[in-house]
Amino acid sequence: MRTASPNIIQSSVFLGVALIILISCLVGIASRPLSFLAFFWPANAVLLAIFLRYPNLNTSSGWLGAFCGYMLADLLTGNFLQLTTILTFANLINTAVSLFFIQFFQINYRKYHQGLTFLGLFSICTFGGCLASAVFAIFTVPFVPNTFMSTDRLLVDFSMWWTGEMLNCILILPLVLAFPTYDEFKKIIHNRRTKTYPIQKAFPAIAVIFCVALTYLFSGPGALLYPLAALIWVALSYRLFTVTVINFLALLATYHSLNQFYVAVSPEIYLSTSMSVRIGLCMLSLAPLLLCIISENRHHLYKKVLYFANYDSLTQAMNRRYFFQLSEELLTLHPKRSFTLLMLDIDHFKKINDQYGHYAGDQVLQQFSEQIRQHLRDKDLFARLGGEEFVILLENIQHNEALRISERLRNIIETSPIQIHGQADIPITVSIGMMQYAATSPETIQNLINKADFALYQAKEQGRNKVIMSC
């Protein structure tokens, strides 16, 4: 298959980045509540986010594409060439400085959802790129023709630029970094189709919509806190990407309502309050994001601890306790179903340990378990009882089918020698005792195991590498 030439790839990078930045800039320009101030400027945060998320775009072609996107957006909307060039460099400095310090401090931005990584990432952007961009702007933009900045209010312009970039960063960066990959997105769609969700699941999102609506009805300084409780509820109820989407929309709407309120009162009040409003929104945005990250980390840790408690660490098969628990539940909940229990024992396992060493023995157990697991259904229970003994519980399997499954497993093990790096392949076989339970009378899982174990003993006595059915 032919691969694209480097020139075509770099041209695609140039055009892709240029288009993304052009659209982002036009969105920002359209959001200007006054003739010279954009209340939402996503382009710089978008550029940083895509360079972090897709490092293959962080090339000379990507940077040139970004430069052209910035320039084209401003020139198309009537700005002047010299001013547009200075503004473009101010915007690019934001991304360049942020990337430099992320690399300098070795922030693993791919693990933005772990520990304090996200907080460190946001701090670098705030006191690195956003600050550098604002400083560059106030020392250059006021001194070019047709400027909108004045040397009489450098502190105001500095604070407007810096806090605006901070807010854009906290809104955009988590949204892009947490966006699902293609495989994750397919899995999400599949889960949506196979699972049902109660109406209560939508209550946190509905609460956010209600609280944001209140900011338009009863606007003022206190409106900043209206969505806080609802956003915390969202952070504890949904996954990180969903939280970033809701957080983005809720805070952008709240910011819009506050801007409308202050601009309607007077432009001077708008300018004087914008810094505190933006810093307040940054703090409000951080709360649900950090809470969601902490909640997800605890959930992952809980799942990991639960897994270690229920599964054998060497073979990844269920442990004895967990197998007994699930098996007893199945027998109790489905008393009229048929079950087949298989007891498996690797033949001459002690000789394998003695001849090849315990490391080889561990490899035998691991690969044996993997081979068995690959040929079972998702609902079948597979566990390691101890040593080289394993057990399988098959649900809703008739006698002949269970026998075919057992013979297939035995044949797979016999014809699949264990491969160990640097050593000759180790041939193994397995003996299987089978017990069929048709639910004619109450049985415990221990009784079924005892009967299957007796059949396994007979298979050993008859020469091993056999399947014997319990009478």
Secondary structure, 3 states (H helix, E strand, C coil): CCCCCHHHHHHHHHHHHHHHHHHHHHHHHHCCCCCCCCCCCCHHHHHHHHHHHCHHHCCHHHHHHHHHHHHHHHHHCCCCHHHHHHHHHHHHHHHHHHHHHHHHCCCCHHHCCCCCHHHHHHHHHHHHHHHHHHHHHHCCHHHCCCCCCCHHHHHHHHHHHHHHHHHHHHHHHHHHHCCCCHHHHHHHHHHHHHCCCCHHHHHHHHHHHHHHHHHHHCCCHHHHHCCHHHHHHHHHHCCHHHHHHHHHHHHHHHHHHHHHHHHHHCHHHHHHHHHHHHHHHHHHHHHHHHHHHHHHHHHHHHHHHHHHHHECCCCCCECHHHHHHHHHHHHHHCCCCCEEEEEEEECCHHHHHHHHCHHHHHHHHHHHHHHHHHCCCCCCEEEEEECCEEEEEEECCCHHHHHHHHHHHHHHHHCCCECCCCCCCECCCEEEEEEEECCCCCCCHHHHHHHHHHHHHHHHHCCCCCEEECC
